[in-house]
C-alpha cells in the first residue's frame, strides 16, 4: 500500500477521532468512555468520508489537474476527508452514546 492510498485514511481516522472527542465533551449525559470515543470516531470518520465522497460524486476531471492534485498531502486534505471524517466520527459517537445511555437507563 503506497502513501497516496494510506494518507487519506489516516486523515479520515484523525478527523473522526477529533469529531468523536468533541461530541463526547459536548454531551456529558452520554457517559461514553475514552476508548469508545476513539473507536467510534475513527470508524465513523472513515465511513463518513466515504459517504460524503459518494454524495459529492466524481464528475469529469481534467487528467492533468487530477495528477497535480493527487500528489502528496494535498490530495488527503480535501473537504471529503476533513468534513466527512469529523462529521462521521461525531455522528457515530453520538449514536453510540445514545444507545449506551438508553441501555443503561433501561437496565
Backbone torsions as a table, in degrees:
resi	resn	phi	psi	omega
1	UNK	NA	127.4	-178.6
2	UNK	-91.6	171.5	-175.6
3	UNK	-68.5	-27.4	178.3
4	UNK	-67.6	-23.8	176.5
5	UNK	-88.8	-38.9	-173.6
6	UNK	-79.7	-34.5	-174.8
7	UNK	-62.7	-43.3	176.2
8	UNK	-61.6	-36.5	178.7
9	UNK	-66.3	-39.6	178.2
10	UNK	-63.2	-43.3	178.2
11	UNK	-63.0	-41.9	179.5
12	UNK	-63.3	-42.3	179.7
13	UNK	-65.4	-45.7	-179.5
14	UNK	-63.5	-45.0	179.2
15	UNK	-66.3	-35.3	176.3
16	UNK	-64.5	-41.2	177.2
17	UNK	-64.0	-41.1	177.5
18	UNK	-62.2	-44.2	177.5
19	UNK	-63.6	-40.5	178.2
20	UNK	-65.6	-39.4	177.6
21	UNK	-66.1	-38.9	179.7
22	UNK	-64.4	-43.5	178.6
23	UNK	-67.9	-40.1	178.2
24	UNK	-61.6	-36.5	178.2
25	UNK	-75.2	-33.8	-177.6
26	UNK	-76.8	-35.8	-177.9
27	UNK	-101.9	85.0	-179.4
28	UNK	-69.3	-25.6	-177.7
29	UNK	-68.5	-30.6	177.4
30	UNK	-86.9	96.5	-177.3
31	UNK	-73.8	92.7	-177.8
32	UNK	-110.8	132.0	179.4
33	UNK	-72.0	165.9	-178.1
34	UNK	-62.5	-43.1	179.9
35	UNK	-63.8	-37.8	178.1
36	UNK	-64.6	-41.1	178.7
37	UNK	-65.7	-38.9	-179.3
38	UNK	-68.8	-49.7	-178.2
39	UNK	-67.7	-43.6	177.9
40	UNK	-62.9	-40.9	178.4
41	UNK	-65.8	-42.8	-179.0
42	UNK	-65.2	-47.5	179.5
43	UNK	-66.5	-41.7	177.9
44	UNK	-65.5	-33.6	178.6
45	UNK	-63.5	-45.3	179.2
46	UNK	-68.1	-43.1	179.1
47	UNK	-66.5	-41.9	179.9
48	UNK	-64.9	-39.1	177.8
49	UNK	-67.1	-37.2	178.1
50	UNK	-66.9	-41.4	179.6
51	UNK	-66.5	-45.4	179.7
52	UNK	-63.1	-38.1	177.6
53	UNK	-63.1	-37.7	178.6
54	UNK	-73.4	-30.4	178.0
55	UNK	-73.0	-35.7	180.0
56	UNK	-72.7	-24.6	177.5
57	UNK	74.1	167.4	-177.2
58	UNK	-91.6	-49.3	-176.7
59	UNK	68.1	-172.7	176.7
60	UNK	-92.7	134.6	-176.5
61	UNK	-124.5	134.8	174.8
62	UNK	-67.7	124.2	-177.6
63	UNK	-57.9	-36.2	179.7
64	UNK	-68.7	-40.4	178.0
65	UNK	-68.4	-36.0	178.4
66	UNK	-66.5	-39.5	178.9
67	UNK	-66.2	-38.4	179.1
68	UNK	-71.0	-36.0	-177.0
69	UNK	-77.1	-25.3	-175.4
70	UNK	-91.9	11.2	178.7
71	UNK	-100.0	125.3	174.3
72	UNK	79.7	-154.9	-173.8
73	UNK	-71.5	-23.3	-177.6
74	UNK	-59.6	-33.7	-179.7
75	UNK	-73.2	-27.3	-178.9
76	UNK	-82.9	-27.6	-177.9
77	UNK	-95.4	70.7	177.4
78	UNK	-122.1	173.7	-175.6
79	UNK	-59.4	-41.1	-178.4
80	UNK	-59.2	-48.1	-176.6
81	UNK	-73.7	-39.8	-175.5
82	UNK	-77.2	-58.7	-178.0
83	UNK	-71.4	-40.7	178.0
84	UNK	-64.6	-39.9	178.7
85	UNK	-66.2	-49.1	-179.1
86	UNK	-66.7	-43.6	179.6
87	UNK	-65.9	-44.3	179.4
88	UNK	-64.6	-40.2	177.6
89	UNK	-65.0	-40.5	179.2
90	UNK	-67.1	-44.0	-177.8
91	UNK	-65.7	-47.0	-178.1
92	UNK	-66.0	-39.1	177.9
93	UNK	-65.2	-38.8	177.3
94	UNK	-65.1	-39.5	178.5
95	UNK	-65.2	-45.1	178.6
96	UNK	-61.1	-43.4	178.7
97	UNK	-62.4	-40.7	179.3
98	UNK	-66.3	-40.9	179.1
99	UNK	-66.6	-43.6	179.3
100	UNK	-64.5	-38.8	179.0
101	UNK	-66.9	-40.2	179.8
102	UNK	-68.8	-38.7	178.9
103	UNK	-71.7	-30.0	178.5
104	UNK	-69.6	-38.3	-179.7
105	UNK	-71.6	-34.6	-177.7
106	UNK	-79.1	-19.7	-178.1
107	UNK	-80.8	NA	NA
